Amino acid sequence: MKIGLNIFAVVMTSLLVNSEGVIGKYSYETAHYYESIELKINNRFIYLSKQEFLNSEIEGNYNIHGDSLILDSHPQRDKIIVKEFNKGSENNCTIEVTNKMGQAIHYKINLILTDGSEIELIDQFEKSKIKNQKVKGFYIVDTKGLKSPLYYKKGEFSNYFIVAFEQNRIFENEVWYIHNNEIRPRGSNGELQKYFLRK
């Protein structure tokens, strides 16, 4: 029993040292772009992104599991809110997209059809109308590159969707990778980036 407690104490001490070792500010900078994340001692973080016409600051909580840095915004918000209706012909589909303030936005949308194929509609504004196709799900990407989660329709006969899209970046169980004094971040589209944030 004493051996088991000693092993547990060593593991817990090692985890504490590892998590304390990551505390600090990590950044990446070019002539027209700056990105940083500050990991604080209380498992809180502050994320900054600055580019020519778009700046964002996000606060939240982080956890570390092995080489994974897991980020969650606080307060948390839904990336999209979808209301479903049944209107008109069942083979036609309309998707109406606004931001959370109810303003129409420019976007592109990827549709997942019931046969498993995918259709991309670019340069969309306010409403996307799809004729003679049965839509199973979709995801939206705004002009800043923010990507919604993949949404699958709930109702069997739903064919009219009103979508409220969050245009501020949100971290929701987002996994970045951390090693030594470097962090490999994800972009607003959810893809791992080719650069590293360095301490």
Stockholm file with secondary structure:
# STOCKHOLM 1.0

chainA/1-199         MKIGLNIFAVVMTSLLVNSEGVIGKYSYETAHYYESIELKINNRFIYLSKQEFLNSEIEGNYNIHGDSLILDSHPQRDKIIVKEFNKGSENNCTIEVTNKMGQAIHYKINLILTDGSEIELIDQFEKSKIKNQKVKGFYIVDTKGLKSPLYYKKGEFSNYFIVAFEQNRIFENEVWYIHNNEIRPRGSNGELQKYFLRK
#=GR chainA/1-199 SS CHHHHHHHHHHHHHHHHHHHHTCEEEEEEETTEEEEEEECTTSEEEEEEEESSCEEEEEEEEEEETTEEEEEESSCCCSEEEEEECCSCTTCEEEEEEETTSCBCEEEEEEEETTSCEEEEEEEESEEEECSCCEEEEEEEETTCCBCCCEECCSTTCCEEEEEECCSCCCSSEEEEEETTEEECBCTTSCBCSSCEEC
#=GC SS_cons         CHHHHHHHHHHHHHHHHHHHHTCEEEEEEETTEEEEEEECTTSEEEEEEEESSCEEEEEEEEEEETTEEEEEESSCCCSEEEEEECCSCTTCEEEEEEETTSCBCEEEEEEEETTSCEEEEEEEESEEEECSCCEEEEEEEETTCCBCCCEECCSTTCCEEEEEECCSCCCSSEEEEEETTEEECBCTTSCBCSSCEEC
//
